[in-house]
Amino acid sequence: MCGIIAAASTRNVGKLLVQGLHKMEYRGYDSAGIALHQNESIAHLRALGKVQILEDMMVAEKPKSKLGIAHTRWATHGEPSEANAHPHKSKDSVYIVHNGIIENYVELRDSLIKDGYDFTSQTDSELIAHLLDYYLSQNNSMIDSMYLAKAKLEGAYAIAAIDIKDDKNLVVARNKSPLLIGIGTDEMFAASDPLAIAQLTNDFVFLEDGDVAEISAESYRIFDDSKTEVTRDITRIDISSQATSKGDYRHYMEKEIYEQPDAVSNTIDGRIGGEDVLDNIFGLGSSELFSKVKRIQIVACGTSLHAGRVAANWFSSIAELPCQIDYASEYRYRNPHVDENSLIITISQSGETADTLAALNFAKEKDYLASLAICNVPTSSLARESDFVLFTNAGPEIGVASTKAFTTQLAGLMLLSAVIG
């Protein structure tokens, strides 16, 4: 539950970055930090606790910069502490923020220590800064250094990096962890969550796994996993201030509890006619394909898994079909048997749940009839990578304890049970 925001602009970006961190506080975190390029130095501020503490430090020190990265962290490797907070640095030269888990970090860390690098944190993220510095020291560009580092990394990551020798550009990379570019006027942004920059732009470019991008105030360039420059679609998302503010409610969870009637209505709106569910609401050709389904496989995590457990009973009682349900994190490891004409259903509010995406990618190698996603975010990886999808249309879910996401998933799964039945 970490958050990344980065900016390159013709105006000072410190306040913009901190505002973006505030927008991501709902994700949960234990520390926050920022790195701002200041020509011959980089202002590096980190704080254990609330973003407000970091903001107070910014007010006191007043750093000015047109290029920077910022992060909120939830401890995975290493205890919550200022030393473990992002951004991490290498030799006061390279600064990075990172979401995800580097699975081979012990091996890489030991190798970098032998090369003379000192580690000041307990995190797996710090080694990314040292890797980039190592390759930059061999006269590689930051883009080339990112590719060389990527070749070493195993696991999931979204990375944003800046180099003291370049006050114009930041470089980002994505693999199995969400990351997007926001297009502004005379400024560009990168973020792990569109809510972080929704007040700054409505135009987003969603990076794909393997992508590396170089971002400046005036432009951006994206390169795919083979280092070929590519064009990714620009998606316009209008996230209203009303949808992302608490309004008169005490907190987001209370607001979203009371949004449930409208949210469920939005899920079923336009999908029911008379006394029946309309054809092909899950995608063109879905109704015909669903008539062939003989078995259901559900994979999900957390609250979405609970929705799947309820739906498993519906598939049995309403559709009269056998249904297997698995934790997405465990599905790949049990050597699942796939019967003929089986449908795999993935469920995720964000559509970026790493284990659920990994399960879907694993399932693509199996002989499933098709894959179907129940999801709330049209631009998500899960939506893009599934054969069919039903969007729950619940609106932004900011409260961490799930309410309307769960009830709208149930509504969507009931529609599916009825269609298949």
C-alpha positions in Angstrom: 0.0 0.0 0.0 2.6 2.6 -1.2 2.2 5.7 -3.3 4.5 7.3 -5.9 4.2 10.8 -7.4 6.8 12.6 -9.5 6.8 15.8 -11.5 8.8 17.8 -14.0 7.5 21.3 -14.5 8.2 24.9 -15.4 6.9 25.9 -11.9 8.0 24.8 -8.4 6.7 21.2 -7.8 7.3 20.8 -4.0 3.8 21.8 -3.0 2.2 19.8 -5.9 4.1 16.6 -4.8 3.0 17.0 -1.1 -0.6 17.6 -2.2 -0.4 14.4 -4.2 0.9 12.5 -1.2 -2.1 13.8 0.8 -4.4 12.4 -1.9 -2.9 9.0 -1.4 -3.1 8.9 2.4 -6.2 6.6 2.1 -3.9 3.8 0.9 -2.3 3.5 4.3 1.4 4.3 5.1 3.9 4.7 7.9 6.3 7.3 6.5 6.6 9.9 3.7 9.5 11.5 1.8 10.5 13.8 -1.1 13.6 14.5 -3.2 13.7 17.8 -5.1 16.4 18.6 -7.7 18.1 21.9 -6.9 20.7 22.3 -9.7 23.9 21.3 -7.9 22.2 19.5 -5.0 19.0 17.5 -4.2 16.9 18.4 -1.2 16.0 15.1 0.6 13.4 15.2 3.3 11.8 12.1 5.0 9.5 11.8 8.0 8.1 8.9 10.0 4.4 9.3 10.4 1.9 11.6 8.7 2.4 13.5 5.4 1.7 16.6 7.5 5.0 16.2 9.3 6.8 16.2 5.9 4.8 19.2 4.8 5.8 21.1 8.0 9.4 20.3 7.1 8.9 21.6 3.6 7.4 24.9 5.0 10.4 25.3 7.4 13.1 24.6 4.8 11.3 26.1 1.7 13.1 24.0 -1.0 12.5 25.2 -4.6 12.6 22.8 -7.5 11.0 22.1 -10.9 11.8 18.4 -10.8 11.1 15.9 -8.0 9.8 12.6 -6.7 7.8 11.7 -3.6 6.5 8.6 -1.8 4.4 7.2 1.0 5.6 3.9 2.4 4.0 1.0 4.2 6.7 -1.2 5.8 7.4 -4.5 4.2 11.2 -4.9 4.2 12.4 -3.2 7.4 10.6 -1.5 10.3 8.8 1.8 10.0 11.6 4.4 10.4 12.9 7.6 8.8 15.9 5.6 7.5 13.7 3.1 5.7 11.4 5.8 4.3 11.7 6.7 0.6 13.2 8.3 -1.5 16.4 6.2 -1.2 19.7 7.5 -2.5 23.1 6.4 -3.7 26.1 8.6 -3.1 24.0 11.8 -2.9 23.6 11.4 -6.6 20.8 9.1 -7.6 17.4 9.2 -5.8 14.6 6.7 -6.3 11.1 5.8 -5.1 9.8 2.3 -5.5 6.6 0.3 -5.1 6.6 -3.4 -5.1 8.9 -6.2 -3.9 12.4 -7.2 -5.3 12.5 -10.9 -4.7 16.2 -11.3 -5.3 17.3 -8.3 -3.2 19.5 -10.3 -0.9 21.7 -11.6 -3.7 21.8 -8.2 -5.4 22.6 -6.4 -2.1 25.5 -8.7 -1.3 26.9 -8.1 -4.8 26.6 -4.3 -4.5 28.3 -4.4 -1.1 31.3 -6.2 -2.7 31.3 -3.3 -5.2 31.8 -0.8 -2.4 28.2 0.4 -1.8 27.1 1.1 1.7 23.5 0.4 2.7 21.8 2.7 5.2 18.3 1.1 5.3 16.8 -2.4 5.8 14.7 -2.1 2.6 14.8 -3.9 -0.7 14.3 -0.6 -2.5 17.7 1.0 -1.7 19.5 -1.4 -3.9 17.8 0.1 -7.0 19.4 3.5 -6.4 22.8 1.8 -6.0 22.3 -0.3 -9.2 21.4 2.9 -11.2 24.5 4.7 -9.8 26.7 1.7 -10.6 25.6 1.7 -14.3 25.6 5.5 -14.5 29.3 5.4 -13.3 30.1 3.3 -16.4 29.0 6.3 -18.6 25.5 4.9 -19.4 22.5 7.2 -19.7 19.8 7.0 -17.1 17.5 5.3 -19.6 20.2 2.7 -20.4 21.0 2.3 -16.7 17.4 1.7 -15.9 17.3 -1.1 -18.5 20.5 -2.6 -17.2 19.0 -2.5 -13.6 15.7 -4.0 -14.9 17.6 -6.9 -16.3 18.9 -7.7 -12.7 15.6 -7.2 -10.9 13.2 -10.0 -10.1 9.8 -9.2 -8.8 7.3 -6.4 -9.1 8.2 -2.7 -9.2 7.2 0.8 -10.2 10.2 3.1 -10.0 10.8 6.8 -10.4 14.4 8.1 -10.4 16.3 11.4 -10.7 20.0 12.0 -11.2 21.9 15.0 -9.8 23.5 15.5 -13.2 20.2 16.0 -14.9 17.8 18.7 -13.7 15.3 18.4 -16.6 14.3 14.7 -16.7 13.1 11.9 -14.5 13.0 8.3 -15.5 10.3 5.7 -14.6 9.9 2.0 -15.1 7.0 -0.4 -14.5 6.7 -4.2 -14.0 3.6 -5.7 -12.4 3.0 -2.6 -10.3 0.8 0.3 -11.5 2.4 3.4 -12.9 1.0 6.1 -15.2 2.0 9.4 -16.8 -0.1 12.5 -16.4 0.0 15.1 -19.1 -0.3 18.8 -18.0 0.5 22.2 -19.6 4.2 22.8 -19.5 4.5 20.0 -16.9 4.3 16.2 -16.8 3.7 13.9 -13.9 4.1 10.2 -13.0 2.1 8.5 -10.3 1.0 5.1 -9.0 -2.6 6.3 -8.5 -4.5 8.7 -10.8 -6.1 10.3 -7.7 -2.6 11.7 -6.8 -2.6 14.0 -9.8 -6.4 14.2 -10.6 -6.4 17.9 -9.5 -3.6 18.6 -12.0 -4.7 16.8 -15.2 -7.4 14.6 -16.7 -5.1 13.1 -19.4 -3.3 9.9 -18.5 -1.0 7.4 -20.2 -1.0 4.0 -18.6 2.4 2.3 -18.8 2.6 -1.4 -19.5 4.8 -4.1 -18.0 8.4 -3.7 -19.2 8.0 0.0 -20.1 10.6 2.6 -19.3 9.8 6.3 -19.8 11.8 9.6 -19.7 9.7 12.5 -18.6 10.5 16.3 -18.8 8.2 19.3 -18.4 7.7 19.6 -22.1 7.4 15.9 -23.2 7.7 12.2 -22.5 9.1 9.2 -24.3 8.1 5.6 -23.7 10.2 2.6 -24.5 8.9 -1.0 -24.3 10.7 -4.0 -22.9 12.8 -4.4 -26.0 13.9 -0.7 -25.8 11.8 0.3 -28.8 10.1 3.7 -28.6 6.4 3.2 -28.5 3.2 5.2 -28.3 0.6 4.4 -25.6 -3.0 5.7 -25.8 -3.9 8.8 -23.9 -6.9 8.2 -21.6 -9.1 11.0 -20.3 -10.4 10.5 -16.8 -12.5 13.2 -15.1 -12.2 12.4 -11.4 -14.5 15.1 -9.9 -13.5 16.8 -6.7 -16.8 15.7 -5.2 -16.0 12.1 -5.7 -12.6 12.4 -4.0 -13.6 14.7 -1.0 -15.3 13.7 2.3 -18.0 16.4 1.9 -19.9 16.6 5.2 -19.0 13.1 6.3 -16.5 12.5 9.1 -14.3 10.2 7.0 -14.3 8.4 3.7 -15.6 5.1 5.0 -18.7 6.8 6.4 -19.2 8.5 3.0 -18.8 5.3 1.1 -21.2 3.4 3.4 -23.9 5.9 2.4 -22.9 5.8 -1.3 -23.8 2.1 -1.5 -27.4 2.4 -2.8 -26.3 4.7 -5.6 -23.2 2.6 -6.3 -25.2 -0.7 -6.6 -27.7 1.2 -8.8 -24.9 2.2 -11.1 -23.7 -1.4 -11.3 -27.0 -2.8 -12.5 -28.1 0.3 -14.5 -28.5 -0.5 -18.2 -27.9 -4.1 -17.6 -31.4 -5.3 -16.7 -34.4 -5.2 -18.9 -37.9 -6.3 -17.8 -37.4 -9.4 -15.7 -34.1 -10.5 -17.2 -30.4 -9.5 -17.7 -29.6 -8.0 -21.0 -27.4 -9.9 -23.5 -23.7 -9.3 -23.8 -23.4 -7.0 -20.8 -20.0 -8.6 -20.1 -18.8 -7.9 -23.6 -19.6 -8.7 -27.2 -20.2 -12.4 -27.6 -20.2 -13.1 -23.9 -23.7 -14.4 -23.7 -23.1 -17.0 -26.4 -19.8 -18.1 -24.8 -21.3 -18.3 -21.3 -23.8 -20.8 -22.6 -20.9 -23.2 -23.1 -19.5 -22.9 -19.5 -19.5 -26.1 -17.5 -17.3 -25.1 -14.5 -16.3 -21.9 -12.8 -12.9 -21.0 -11.3 -12.7 -17.8 -9.1 -9.4 -16.2 -8.0 -9.3 -13.1 -5.8 -7.7 -11.6 -2.7 -9.1 -9.9 0.5 -12.5 -8.5 0.3 -12.9 -9.5 -3.3 -12.3 -13.1 -2.3 -15.2 -12.8 0.2 -17.4 -11.6 -2.6 -16.2 -14.6 -4.7 -17.2 -17.0 -1.8 -20.7 -15.6 -1.8 -20.9 -15.9 -5.6 -19.6 -19.5 -5.5 -22.9 -20.4 -3.7 -24.9 -18.6 -6.3 -23.2 -20.4 -9.2 -24.0 -23.7 -7.5 -27.6 -22.9 -6.6 -28.7 -20.6 -9.5 -26.5 -21.7 -12.4 -26.2 -25.3 -11.1 -22.5 -25.3 -12.0 -19.5 -26.5 -9.9 -17.3 -23.6 -8.7 -13.8 -23.7 -7.3 -12.4 -20.6 -5.5 -8.8 -19.9 -4.6 -6.7 -17.2 -3.0 -5.0 -15.6 -6.0 -1.7 -15.8 -4.2 -2.0 -19.6 -3.9 -3.7 -20.5 -7.1 -0.5 -20.8 -9.2 1.2 -23.1 -6.7 -1.4 -25.9 -6.5 -1.0 -27.1 -10.1 -4.8 -26.5 -10.8 -6.6 -28.9 -13.0 -8.7 -27.2 -15.7 -11.8 -29.0 -16.9 -13.1 -28.5 -20.4 -15.2 -25.4 -20.9 -14.1 -23.8 -17.6 -14.4 -20.0 -17.1 -11.9 -18.2 -14.9 -13.2 -15.2 -13.0 -10.9 -12.6 -11.4 -12.3 -10.1 -9.0 -10.5 -6.9 -7.9 -11.6 -3.4 -7.0 -8.5 -1.7 -8.4 -7.7 -4.1 -11.1 -4.1 -3.8 -10.1 -3.9 -6.5 -7.3 -0.5 -8.1 -8.0 -1.4 -11.7 -7.0 -4.7 -11.6 -9.0 -2.9 -10.3 -12.1 -0.2 -13.0 -11.7 -3.0 -15.7 -11.4 -4.6 -14.4 -14.6 -1.3 -14.5 -16.4 -0.8 -18.0 -15.2 -4.3 -19.0 -16.3 -3.7 -17.8 -19.8 -1.3 -20.7 -20.2 -4.1 -23.1 -19.3 -7.0 -24.3 -21.4 -9.7 -22.0 -20.1 -12.7 -21.2 -22.3 -12.2 -17.5 -21.4 -11.3 -15.1 -18.7 -13.7 -12.6 -17.1 -12.9 -9.7 -14.7 -15.2 -8.0 -12.2 -13.5 -4.7 -11.6 -14.1 -1.1 -10.8 -11.4 0.6 -12.8 -11.8 0.7 -16.6 -8.1 1.6 -17.2 -6.7 -1.1 -15.0 -4.3 -3.9 -16.0 -6.9 -6.6 -15.1 -9.5 -5.0 -17.4 -7.1 -4.7 -20.3 -5.8 -8.3 -20.0 -9.1 -10.1 -19.6 -11.3 -11.5 -22.4 -14.5 -10.1 -20.8 -15.1 -7.6 -18.1 -17.9 -6.1 -16.0 -17.2 -2.7 -14.5 -18.9 -2.2 -11.1 -19.1 1.6 -11.6 -18.7 2.2 -7.9 -16.7 5.4 -8.2 -13.4 6.0 -6.4 -13.0 3.9 -3.2 -10.8 5.8 -0.8 -11.8 4.3 2.5 -9.5 1.3 3.1 -12.1 -0.8 4.8 -14.2 -1.9 1.9 -17.9 -1.1 1.7 -19.3 -0.1 -1.7 -16.7 -2.1 -3.6 -17.9 -5.3 -1.9 -21.6 -4.7 -2.5 -21.1 -3.7 -6.1 -19.0 -6.8 -6.7 -21.8 -8.9 -5.3 -24.3 -7.1 -7.6 -22.1 -7.8 -10.6 -21.6 -11.4 -9.6 -25.3 -11.9 -9.2 -25.8 -10.6 -12.7 -23.3 -13.1 -13.9 -24.9 -16.0 -12.0 -28.2 -15.1 -13.6 -26.7 -14.9 -17.1 -24.9 -18.2 -16.9 -27.9 -19.8 -15.2 
